[in-house]
Amino acid sequence: MAPWCSTSSGLGWVAMVAGWVLVVGLAVWAVCRLFPGQARPDARTLLEQRLAAGELDAEQYRELRDTLDDRSGAKGTP
């Protein structure tokens, strides 16, 4: 009888599962490389977009910008 018709041993099952994990992993990797997600903009960029869209006036923009600058400066301080 041909070897592909015989019952599989434990090692055969392990090899088959490993093969499928490899195939699925490569498919997921390929899709992620072909269709990358968009990077999230930082807070400063969002603030500038809101100003450009008219959601904020100049005073609100300055206050929020100063708050962001103070917060980002405090990150490096222990």
Summary of the structure (lengths in Angstrom):
residues: 78
radius of gyration: 27.3
end to end distance: 72.9
largest distance: 84.2
contacts: 130
relative contact order: 0.06
helix: 73%
strand: 0%
